[in-house]
Structure formats: structure tokens, C-alpha cells
Amino acid sequence: MSVPSATLSTTGHRRSRSWLTRKLKITVKGNTPGLQRAIFDKIQAECDAAAPDHSHTDRSHGRIVRRSLWAAAADGIGFPHAAQVIRIRRDTLDIDGTAIAKEIVHAATSLDAVRGTPEALAALARGQWAIEAVHWIRDTAYREDHSAGYAGEGPQVMATLRNAAISLLRIAGITQIARTLQAFSRDRTRILDVIPL
């Protein structure tokens, strides 16, 4: 399953014939306002806002996350090879039900309605959010976006080492990665209490 970045959605993949042979979901962001508006209008016209095609609620980490997905055929949106357009709304509430955050994402996919059922599209989106969560941790805990090392294979090696460190901390049951790394930087011997050698 391929999930390219939003910048690729209007450049490389628009002209690529291999796009047809892959299962592809492209998140459409503000850098493509015409496409974003076309998807918004299509969903508004064809979907019932009160009844999503798929909905799922998670209760964990002291909060409630409700994900709703609407899908429609991509006819007339002006994006080659797109079979469906999608709106995903993620409502985050505290444990008492008070709204904390709302996120709405629009996307296009090459999966038709038979292969790209609402349930399959929701699973694909959740997988992408999990990947984004790792990138967010790497950027906030390690300031990866501010790294000056761009030569050769250095960035891939450093990303692999950071992913390994994050994985070891999660295996040890640590959920507050940034705070834990700050504690380690003040006293490096603390890591021995967390990761047995």
C-alpha cells in the first residue's frame, strides 16, 4: 500500500502510469486548494453528513477518539486515476465526553468502491496516522526537521537509530518519550533502569 506525501499528489504521481497498478491514498492539503475544494464539494453533494459510511470509536490513553469516514466516487474532481474521494473526521474527547480537538482530512484514492470499502479506507488512514505519529515523535523529541546532516546515507541511518530508540522505550512501557529522553540527557545512567543490558 503506497501513501505518498501531499506534495507528490500534484507532481510526480499525477503523470505516473504506475499509479494505476498500486493501491494509493493521497491526503489532500492546503497546497492544492482547487483539488481540496473539488473533493469537499463532491462529499458535500453526495454524502449525508449525519450518517458516515464508516465510524469507529477508540477509548484509550484517557481519551475518546471517534473517527468517521465518508466516501464518494471521484467523477469530475479533475484528478487523474482517482476512483474515490474521502473525508475523514477525527473527534477527540476527554474521558468525560468534552470535546478536545477536531481534525478533518480530505483524500483521493485509486481504490474503487469494491476494493476500497469504507472499512478498508479507514484502516489505511489509521495506518498512515500511526506512521505520522512516529515522525512527530522523532521531530519533537530529536528535532529531526532541524538536523543539518543531509549528505549521503546519514539521514537514513539516524532515522533508523531514532526509530530503534523509540521502539526500545515503548517496549519498556514508556509512553512519554520526550520527557524520558530529557531525563536521560540529564543523567545517562537512568537508561540502565529502563533498558536491561
N, C-alpha and C positions, 0 to 999 in steps of 0.2 A: 504494500500500500504506500503510495507516494503522497507526501504532503509538503509541497514547496512553499517557500515564503511568499508573502504578498507581493513583493517586488517582481518576482518571477511570473506572477499571474498575468501581467500585461506585456512581458517582453519575451523571454525565451520560450515559454510554453504555448504562447498564442500561435506561433508559427510551426511548432513541432508536430510532425506526423506521428511520432512515437507516443504522443499524448493519448491517442485513440486506444492504444493497446494496454494502458495502465488504468488501475483504479485510482482516481485522482480526486482530491478535495482541495480547493483553493479558498482560503479565507480572504475575503474582500475587505479592504480597509479604506481609509480616507484618501489614500494616494490614487485611487481610481474612482472619483466621485460619480462619473457617469454610469459605470457598471454597478456601483453600490446603489445608486438611485433606481436603476432598472430592476435590480433584484428586490429592493424594498417595495417598489410599485407592484411587481409581479406577485409577491407574497401577500400584500395588502388586498389585491384584487381577487386572488384565488383561494385564500385560506381564511378560515374562521378564527379570529383572534382568541375567542374564548375556548376553543377546542383544539389544542395542538395535536399533531399526528402522533407524537410520542412524548411521554412525560415520565420522569424518574426523580425520586426524592432520596437523598442520602442524609443520614443522621450520624455524624461522627465529628470528632475533634471539637466538641462543644458548640456545634452549629448545625443548621439545617440548610442543605443546598438542593433546590428544586430546579431541574433542567427540563426545559420544554423545547420541542423541535417542530417546526412547520416545514413542509417540502412542497414544491410545485414544479411542474415541467418548465424547462428553461427556454421555451419557444419565445423568440423575439427579444431576448435580452442583449443581443449583439456580442456574444462571446462564443467563439468557435468551439465546437465539440462539447459544449456543456449540455448535459442531459437534464439536470435538475438544479434548482436553486434552493437554498436552505436559509432559514432563520433559526438561530438557537438563542434562547433567553435563559440566563442563569440567575436565579434569585437566591441570595444568601441571607439567612435569617439567624438570629441568635437562638438559643435553646428555648426561649420563651415565645418565639414567633415574631419578634420585632425585626423589621427589615434592616439589613446592614448594607447590602450592595445589590446592584442590578447590572448585568452585563448582557448586551445584545450583539450578536455576531451574525454577519451575513456571509454566505459562501456559495460556491458553484462546484458541481461535481460532474465527472464524466460517467458516473454510475447511473444507469436508467432506473426506473421505478421497480423493476423486477429484481435487479441485483442490489440496488441501493434502497432497501426498505428503510422506513424511519428508524427502526431499531438498529440496523447496521450503520446508518449515518450517525446516530447518537453515539454508538460505540467508537466509531472513527474519531469523532470530535473529542470524546473523553480521552482517547489515546493521545491526541495532539495536545490537550491541556496538560497531561502528565509530562510530556516532553518539555513544554513551555515552563512547567514548574521547576524542572531541573535547571533549565537555562536561567531562570530568575534567581534560584539559589546560588548558582555559580557567579552571577553578576553582582548580587548583593553581598554575598559572603567573601568572594575573592576579587571583586571589582574587575571581572574578566573583560568587560567592554572598554575599560581604561588601560588595558595591557598594551605595552609598547612593542612587544615581541611579535612581529608579523612575518618573519623570514623563515623560509624552509618549512620543516615539519614541526617546528617549535609549538605553534598554537595547538595542533592536534595532540601532541604529547602532553602539554599542560592540561588540556581539557580532559584527557584520559586520566591523568593523575588526580585532578579535582573530582571527577566522577567517582573514582575509586575511593577517595577520602570520604565523600558524601555517603557512598554506599556502606562503608565500614561504620560510619556514625549511625546510620539508620539501622543497620543490623544490630548494633549495640543498644537500640531502643531510644536513641536521641532524636528528638523532633525539632529542637531549637538549634539549628545548625550554626547560624551566625553567632549567637551568644556563646555557644560551646567553643567555636574557633577563637573567639576573643579571649575566653578563659585560658585556652591552650597557649595563646600568644603571650599571656602574662606569666604563665608558669608551664613550661613544656613537659614537666614530669606528670602533669594531670592526665595526659593522654594515656599513660600506663594504667590508670584506673579504669579507663573506658575500653581500651583495646588490649586484650591479653596477648602477650607475646610468648 
